[in-house]
Amino acid sequence: MAKTSASNIYIDADTKDELLEVQGGLIEAIQKGAISEQIKNKNYSGDPTSGSVTVNRFANATVKSYGTARTAGSGDKLTNSGKVTINVDTDKEIVEELEKKDIKLYGIVDLARRRVANQAKRMIADLDRAYFSVVEADATLITPTGTTLVEKIDELIASLETVENDWVDGVDKDMLVLTVKPSVYNAIKRYIDTIDGTTGKINMFHEVRIFSNNRQTNDVLCMIDGAAAQLVTVDEYDAEKIPLSNAIGLELFYSRGTESVMPDLIKGIATV
C-alpha cells in the first residue's frame, strides 16, 4: 500500500502517537497470553533488528583437584559448545480495511482499540504454533511404564530431572515446565480436585509449572524453561489510505524466528 500524500487528513502526529499506545497494549496482551512468551529463552546476544541473534550455551564447569590450575598456569577455558543462531526470517501481517464512514463514527484510534483484542489472539496463536512446532520436532518421546496419568507424567518429569551431559548435571523441578493438551489438563484438574478440593485454574503439578495448550500435537510435553527461543520484532502500528478507495488500512506487521536451544531438555509423551 502506498502512503497517501494527504495522510495528515487522516493520520496526524497525535494519532500516530496514540496508535503506538494501542500497539503497546497489543504487545502487553501477547506477553501475558502467549505460552511461548512466558517460557521462551530470553538470554540472547545481538540486536534483533539486525535480523538475527545468538543464544549461548556454555559447557559445565569441571571439578578438579586443588592446585590443578596453579600447576597448569591457567584455568579451564569457557566452552560455548551449544551456541544457536536465531534468524528472524518469517514475516507476518494483519491488515484490515476500515471504511471512512466507520472512521468518522469512531476514529482510527478507537477502531484500532476495538480490534486489538482479536489481533492479539491471532498473533498469540501464530507465535505459539510456531514455537511448539519447533519444540515438538526436537522433543524426545518416552514410553512410560506407569499405568495412571499421574504416574506417566511423573516418569516424564523424572526423566528430565536426571539428565546428565556436557551442559547439565540434573535439573531441578522448579526449572521445568509442563504443557499439556486441554483434555489432559482437565484430567489433571479432576485429580487435584479429588485430593484437596481446589477449584479454579491450576498452575502447578507436583512442583512443576503447567499450561493447558491446544497448539501441540503430543499429549504432554516437559522441558526446561528456556528450552527454545523465539525472537519477535513488531513494526510500528500504522494506518494508511488505500489508493482508489474511501478506506484506510490498519496494519500490523511483525517478524519471528524460532529455534530450539536445549533440545536435550525437551521430552514428551505422545499419548497418555
Disulfide bonds with the S-S distance in Angstrom:
none
